[in-house]
Amino acid sequence: MTTEQSSLPAHLDPKTYPRTHHDPTQNIHLKLTYSPLDANTSLAQTSSPEAGANVLFLGTTRDTFEGRAVSQLSYTCYPPLALKTLTAIAKEAIKTHNLKGVSISHRMGIVPIGEASIAIAVSAGHRGAAWRAGEEVLEACKEKAEIWKREEFVDGGMEWRANADRDAEGKLIPEDS
């Protein structure tokens, strides 16, 4: 192990992951990990005999951003704060939409083109609640979770971005809004 690796703070050291939170009373599953995300696990965690609808969202790394070729994305966070925020988001969604389960997994570190950086699964009695809840959970994660993204470009450039900088269509949100 190099000196640089051994001096990493725990929240940046991949060996201290995954970081998880599970609330069995509300069927909440949260995970921050450096490993690839598993959509089947997310769905299995939220399935319930009471659920007639299961919705899964996977956010994946695309190969371009505003006409610039992307080589990869890289994510970082402060896990105790991010997990606290994700817990609040999941609890609010359960309360608002009478969900049977919520799973939120976010990848840390490098996420290559085509791989998922976030997986959100929700289950509800009916599809309307599940669809709405899935999107609301995603938007709340992007707006509130203390997770930061670095876009790395093929030309060697890179930019740090907060997820809250863009709306659901990818349009820049003005700072004064």
Residue pairs with C-beta under 8 A, 6 or more apart in sequence:
5 13
10 16
11 77
11 78
11 79
11 80
12 76
14 34
14 108
14 109
17 32
17 33
17 34
17 35
17 108
18 31
18 32
18 33
18 34
18 35
19 31
19 32
19 33
19 79
19 83
20 29
20 30
20 31
20 32
21 28
21 29
21 30
21 83
21 86
21 87
22 28
22 29
22 30
23 87
23 90
26 90
26 91
26 94
26 102
27 45
27 46
27 48
27 100
27 101
27 102
27 123
28 87
28 90
28 91
28 94
28 101
28 102
28 103
29 42
29 45
29 46
29 101
29 102
29 103
29 104
29 105
30 83
30 86
30 87
30 90
30 103
30 104
30 105
31 103
31 104
31 105
31 106
32 77
32 79
32 82
32 83
32 105
32 106
32 108
33 105
33 106
33 107
33 108
34 107
34 108
34 109
35 107
36 107
36 115
36 116
37 58
37 105
37 107
37 115
37 116
37 117
37 118
37 119
38 119
39 56
39 58
39 116
39 119
39 121
41 103
41 105
42 56
42 103
42 105
42 119
42 120
42 121
43 54
43 56
43 103
43 121
45 101
45 103
45 121
46 54
46 100
46 101
46 102
46 103
46 121
46 122
46 123
47 54
47 101
47 123
48 100
48 101
48 123
50 100
50 125
51 100
51 101
51 123
51 124
51 125
51 130
52 124
52 125
52 126
52 127
53 123
53 124
53 125
53 126
53 127
53 129
53 130
53 131
54 121
54 122
54 123
54 130
55 121
55 122
55 123
55 124
55 127
55 130
55 131
55 133
55 134
56 119
56 120
56 121
56 134
57 118
57 119
57 120
57 121
57 134
57 135
57 138
58 116
58 118
58 119
59 116
59 117
59 118
59 119
59 138
60 114
60 115
60 116
60 117
61 70
61 72
61 73
61 111
61 112
61 113
61 114
61 115
61 117
62 70
62 113
63 69
63 70
63 113
64 70
65 151
65 153
68 153
68 154
68 155
68 157
69 153
69 154
69 155
70 113
70 151
70 152
70 153
70 154
71 113
71 152
71 153
71 154
72 110
72 111
72 112
72 113
72 152
73 110
73 111
73 117
73 149
73 150
73 151
73 152
74 109
74 110
74 111
74 149
74 150
74 152
75 106
75 107
75 108
75 109
75 111
75 117
75 147
75 148
75 149
75 150
76 108
76 109
76 147
76 148
76 150
77 106
77 108
77 145
77 146
77 147
77 148
78 146
81 146
82 106
82 145
82 146
82 147
85 144
85 145
85 146
86 104
86 106
86 141
86 145
88 144
89 104
89 137
89 140
89 141
89 144
89 145
90 102
90 104
90 137
92 140
93 99
93 102
93 122
93 133
93 136
93 137
93 140
94 102
96 133
96 136
97 122
97 124
97 129
97 130
97 132
97 133
97 136
98 124
98 125
98 129
99 122
99 123
99 124
99 129
99 130
99 133
100 123
100 124
100 125
101 121
101 122
101 123
102 120
102 121
102 122
102 133
102 137
103 119
103 120
103 121
103 122
104 118
104 119
104 120
104 137
104 141
105 118
105 119
105 120
106 117
106 118
106 141
106 145
106 147
107 115
107 116
107 117
107 118
111 117
117 149
118 138
118 141
120 134
120 137
120 138
120 141
121 134
122 130
122 133
122 134
122 137
123 130
124 130
124 133
135 168
139 168
141 147
141 163
142 163
142 164
142 166
143 163
143 164
144 164
145 163
147 163
148 160
148 161
148 162
148 163
149 160
149 161
149 162
149 163
150 158
150 159
150 160
150 161
151 158
151 159
151 161
152 158
164 173
165 172
165 173
166 172
166 173
167 173
